[in-house]
Amino acid sequence: MPAYLVLGVTFAFAAAIEPGPLQAYLISQTLALGWQRTILASFAPLLSDAPIIALSIFILSHIPSSFVQILQIVGGIYLLYLAWGAFKTYSKYVAEKILRPSGQKTLFKAVFVNLLNPNPYLAWSLVMGPLLLKAWNESPVNGIVLLISFYATMVLSLFGTIMLFSALRSLSAKINRISIGVSGIALGGFGLYELWLGVKAFV
């Protein structure tokens, strides 16, 4: 169980810090309207990911176990690709490309933004879906721990991003750059772990 707790926290932190549509929306909303009118949007993944998880698990439950193992290998390669992208972003970080103020939006707008974001679909079909099935087959408690740790960390990380850009506007670009570098390390480690799981299953 502790292993799934660590995996959930690690991948959620990396996913929350990595620049994407939802993160850009939260940052721009915070800069335009303040944290008080943005904070609820940090809960958007809890609402938007439910149908994505259900679809991914349904599909993964009806395909051969060998194909799930192949997906773990592909997922590991995908995570290493994301890690490489994070390191490139870290080395060439330009805050203005992320900090773009936008008009007023609500929690439901954030949910819509995340539903149109390809990252959750890729994450749940290639990484979290196979991992959740593995954890659940070992013990339902492991699956629940993985889900709770993932989404608790995701919401808290998004919350932290909002508060960071609200309170430390002059320093936020530097801190966010460091966070991106940390997320790259986390993604790389998680990617190697997924590759090891997939290759180990075949061997």
The 8 nearest C-alpha neighbors of each residue, nearest first, counted from 0:
[[1, 141, 3, 2, 4, 144, 140, 145],
 [2, 0, 4, 3, 5, 144, 6, 141],
 [3, 1, 5, 0, 4, 6, 7, 145],
 [4, 2, 6, 145, 0, 5, 1, 7],
 [3, 5, 1, 7, 2, 6, 145, 148],
 [4, 6, 8, 2, 3, 7, 9, 1],
 [7, 5, 3, 9, 8, 4, 10, 2],
 [6, 8, 149, 145, 148, 4, 5, 9],
 [7, 9, 5, 149, 11, 148, 6, 152],
 [10, 8, 6, 12, 11, 7, 5, 185],
 [9, 11, 13, 12, 7, 8, 14, 6],
 [12, 10, 153, 14, 149, 8, 13, 9],
 [11, 13, 15, 9, 14, 10, 8, 153],
 [12, 14, 182, 10, 16, 11, 15, 17],
 [15, 13, 11, 17, 12, 16, 10, 153],
 [14, 16, 12, 13, 17, 153, 11, 156],
 [15, 17, 13, 14, 179, 12, 18, 182],
 [16, 18, 14, 15, 13, 179, 19, 182],
 [19, 17, 22, 16, 23, 20, 97, 15],
 [18, 20, 22, 21, 23, 17, 116, 118],
 [21, 19, 23, 22, 24, 116, 112, 113],
 [22, 20, 24, 23, 19, 113, 25, 112],
 [21, 23, 25, 19, 24, 20, 18, 26],
 [24, 22, 20, 26, 21, 25, 97, 19],
 [23, 25, 21, 27, 22, 26, 28, 20],
 [26, 24, 28, 22, 23, 27, 29, 21],
 [25, 27, 29, 23, 28, 24, 22, 30],
 [26, 28, 100, 30, 24, 99, 29, 25],
 [29, 27, 25, 31, 26, 30, 32, 24],
 [30, 28, 33, 26, 34, 32, 27, 31],
 [29, 31, 27, 28, 33, 32, 26, 100],
 [30, 32, 28, 29, 100, 27, 33, 101],
 [31, 33, 29, 28, 30, 36, 34, 37],
 [34, 32, 29, 35, 30, 36, 31, 165],
 [33, 35, 37, 29, 36, 38, 165, 161],
 [36, 34, 37, 33, 38, 32, 29, 39],
 [35, 37, 34, 33, 38, 32, 39, 29],
 [38, 36, 34, 35, 40, 39, 29, 28],
 [37, 39, 40, 34, 41, 35, 36, 158],
 [40, 38, 41, 37, 42, 106, 36, 43],
 [39, 41, 106, 42, 43, 38, 37, 109],
 [40, 42, 157, 39, 43, 154, 158, 38],
 [43, 41, 40, 45, 44, 154, 39, 46],
 [42, 44, 110, 40, 45, 46, 41, 109],
 [45, 43, 47, 46, 48, 42, 110, 113],
 [46, 44, 43, 42, 47, 48, 49, 150],
 [47, 45, 44, 43, 48, 49, 110, 42],
 [46, 48, 44, 110, 49, 114, 45, 43],
 [47, 49, 51, 44, 50, 46, 45, 52],
 [48, 50, 52, 51, 47, 46, 53, 45],
 [51, 49, 53, 52, 48, 54, 47, 55],
 [50, 52, 48, 54, 49, 53, 55, 120],
 [53, 51, 55, 49, 50, 54, 48, 56],
 [52, 54, 50, 56, 51, 55, 57, 49],
 [55, 53, 57, 51, 52, 56, 50, 58],
 [56, 54, 52, 58, 124, 57, 53, 59],
 [55, 57, 59, 53, 58, 54, 60, 52],
 [58, 56, 54, 60, 55, 59, 53, 61],
 [57, 59, 55, 61, 60, 56, 54, 62],
 [58, 60, 56, 61, 62, 57, 55, 67],
 [61, 59, 57, 58, 62, 56, 132, 63],
 [62, 60, 58, 59, 57, 63, 56, 64],
 [61, 63, 59, 60, 64, 58, 66, 67],
 [64, 62, 65, 66, 67, 61, 60, 59],
 [65, 63, 67, 66, 68, 62, 60, 59],
 [66, 64, 68, 63, 67, 69, 201, 62],
 [65, 67, 69, 68, 64, 63, 70, 62],
 [68, 66, 70, 64, 69, 65, 129, 71],
 [67, 69, 197, 71, 65, 66, 70, 64],
 [68, 70, 66, 72, 71, 67, 73, 65],
 [71, 69, 73, 67, 68, 72, 125, 74],
 [70, 72, 74, 68, 197, 69, 73, 193],
 [71, 73, 194, 197, 75, 69, 74, 70],
 [74, 72, 70, 76, 75, 71, 77, 69],
 [75, 73, 125, 71, 77, 126, 72, 76],
 [74, 76, 190, 193, 194, 72, 78, 77],
 [75, 77, 79, 73, 74, 78, 80, 72],
 [78, 76, 74, 80, 75, 79, 73, 81],
 [79, 77, 190, 81, 75, 80, 76, 186],
 [78, 80, 82, 76, 187, 190, 81, 77],
 [79, 81, 77, 83, 78, 82, 76, 84],
 [82, 80, 78, 84, 79, 83, 85, 77],
 [81, 83, 183, 79, 85, 186, 187, 84],
 [82, 84, 80, 86, 81, 85, 79, 87],
 [85, 83, 81, 87, 82, 86, 88, 80],
 [86, 84, 183, 82, 88, 83, 87, 89],
 [85, 87, 89, 83, 88, 84, 183, 180],
 [86, 88, 84, 90, 89, 85, 91, 83],
 [89, 87, 85, 91, 92, 86, 90, 84],
 [90, 88, 86, 92, 87, 180, 91, 176],
 [89, 91, 87, 88, 92, 86, 176, 180],
 [92, 90, 88, 89, 87, 93, 86, 176],
 [91, 93, 89, 88, 90, 94, 176, 87],
 [94, 92, 95, 96, 91, 97, 172, 88],
 [93, 95, 96, 97, 172, 98, 92, 176],
 [94, 96, 98, 97, 93, 99, 172, 92],
 [97, 95, 94, 93, 98, 99, 92, 23],
 [98, 96, 95, 94, 23, 99, 93, 18],
 [97, 99, 95, 27, 96, 94, 26, 100],
 [98, 100, 27, 97, 101, 95, 96, 23],
 [101, 99, 27, 31, 30, 98, 28, 102],
 [100, 102, 27, 28, 99, 31, 103, 24],
 [103, 101, 104, 100, 28, 31, 27, 32],
 [102, 104, 101, 105, 28, 32, 31, 36],
 [103, 105, 108, 102, 106, 28, 109, 107],
 [106, 104, 108, 107, 109, 40, 103, 37],
 [105, 107, 40, 109, 108, 39, 110, 43],
 [108, 106, 110, 109, 105, 111, 43, 40],
 [107, 109, 111, 105, 110, 106, 104, 112],
 [108, 110, 112, 106, 107, 111, 43, 40],
 [111, 109, 43, 107, 113, 47, 108, 112],
 [112, 110, 108, 114, 109, 113, 107, 115],
 [113, 111, 109, 115, 110, 114, 108, 21],
 [112, 114, 116, 110, 115, 111, 21, 109],
 [115, 113, 111, 116, 112, 47, 110, 48],
 [116, 114, 113, 112, 117, 111, 110, 20],
 [115, 117, 113, 114, 118, 112, 20, 119],
 [118, 116, 120, 119, 115, 121, 114, 113],
 [117, 119, 121, 120, 116, 122, 19, 113],
 [120, 118, 122, 121, 117, 123, 116, 48],
 [121, 119, 123, 117, 118, 122, 124, 51],
 [120, 122, 118, 124, 119, 123, 125, 117],
 [123, 121, 119, 126, 120, 125, 124, 127],
 [122, 124, 127, 128, 120, 126, 121, 125],
 [123, 125, 121, 128, 55, 122, 120, 126],
 [126, 124, 74, 122, 70, 123, 121, 71],
 [127, 125, 74, 122, 123, 128, 129, 124],
 [126, 128, 123, 130, 129, 131, 122, 125],
 [127, 129, 123, 131, 124, 130, 126, 56],
 [130, 128, 132, 131, 127, 126, 133, 67],
 [129, 131, 127, 133, 128, 132, 134, 126],
 [132, 130, 134, 128, 133, 129, 142, 127],
 [131, 133, 135, 129, 130, 134, 136, 128],
 [134, 132, 130, 136, 131, 135, 129, 137],
 [133, 135, 142, 131, 141, 137, 132, 136],
 [136, 134, 142, 139, 138, 132, 137, 133],
 [137, 135, 133, 138, 134, 132, 139, 142],
 [136, 138, 134, 135, 133, 139, 141, 142],
 [137, 139, 135, 140, 141, 136, 134, 142],
 [140, 138, 135, 142, 141, 143, 136, 137],
 [139, 141, 143, 138, 142, 144, 135, 0],
 [142, 140, 144, 134, 138, 0, 139, 143],
 [141, 143, 135, 134, 139, 145, 140, 144],
 [142, 144, 140, 146, 145, 141, 147, 139],
 [145, 143, 141, 147, 142, 146, 148, 4],
 [144, 146, 7, 142, 3, 148, 143, 4],
 [147, 145, 149, 143, 144, 148, 150, 142],
 [148, 146, 144, 149, 150, 145, 151, 143],
 [147, 149, 7, 151, 145, 8, 146, 150],
 [150, 148, 7, 11, 146, 8, 152, 147],
 [151, 149, 153, 152, 147, 148, 154, 146],
 [150, 152, 148, 154, 153, 149, 147, 155],
 [151, 153, 155, 150, 149, 154, 8, 11],
 [152, 154, 150, 11, 156, 151, 155, 15],
 [155, 153, 157, 151, 156, 41, 152, 42],
 [154, 156, 158, 152, 157, 153, 159, 151],
 [157, 155, 159, 153, 158, 154, 152, 15],
 [158, 156, 160, 154, 41, 159, 155, 15],
 [157, 159, 155, 161, 156, 160, 41, 154],
 [158, 160, 156, 162, 157, 161, 163, 155],
 [161, 159, 157, 163, 158, 162, 156, 164],
 [162, 160, 158, 159, 163, 164, 34, 165],
 [161, 163, 165, 159, 160, 164, 166, 158],
 [164, 162, 160, 165, 166, 161, 167, 159],
 [163, 165, 168, 161, 167, 162, 171, 166],
 [164, 166, 162, 163, 167, 34, 161, 168],
 [167, 165, 163, 164, 162, 168, 171, 161],
 [168, 166, 170, 171, 169, 164, 163, 165],
 [169, 167, 171, 164, 170, 166, 165, 163],
 [168, 170, 167, 171, 172, 164, 173, 166],
 [171, 169, 167, 168, 172, 173, 174, 164],
 [170, 172, 174, 168, 167, 173, 164, 175],
 [171, 173, 175, 174, 170, 94, 176, 169],
 [174, 172, 176, 175, 171, 170, 177, 94],
 [175, 173, 171, 177, 176, 172, 178, 170],
 [174, 176, 178, 172, 177, 173, 171, 179],
 [177, 175, 179, 173, 174, 178, 89, 172],
 [176, 178, 180, 174, 179, 175, 181, 173],
 [179, 177, 175, 181, 180, 176, 182, 174],
 [180, 178, 182, 176, 177, 181, 89, 17],
 [179, 181, 177, 183, 178, 182, 89, 86],
 [182, 180, 178, 184, 183, 179, 185, 177],
 [181, 183, 13, 185, 179, 184, 180, 186],
 [184, 182, 82, 85, 180, 186, 181, 185],
 [183, 185, 187, 181, 182, 186, 188, 180],
 [186, 184, 182, 188, 183, 187, 189, 13],
 [187, 185, 189, 183, 82, 188, 184, 78],
 [186, 188, 190, 79, 184, 82, 185, 189],
 [189, 187, 185, 191, 190, 186, 184, 192],
 [188, 190, 192, 186, 191, 187, 185, 193],
 [189, 191, 75, 78, 187, 193, 79, 192],
 [190, 192, 194, 188, 189, 193, 75, 195],
 [191, 193, 189, 195, 190, 194, 196, 188],
 [194, 192, 75, 196, 190, 195, 191, 71],
 [195, 193, 75, 72, 191, 197, 192, 196],
 [194, 196, 192, 198, 193, 197, 199, 191],
 [197, 195, 193, 199, 194, 198, 200, 192],
 [196, 198, 68, 72, 71, 194, 200, 199],
 [197, 199, 195, 201, 200, 196, 194, 202],
 [198, 200, 202, 196, 201, 197, 195, 194],
 [201, 199, 197, 198, 202, 196, 68, 195],
 [202, 200, 198, 199, 197, 68, 65, 69],
 [201, 199, 200, 198, 197, 196, 195, 68]]
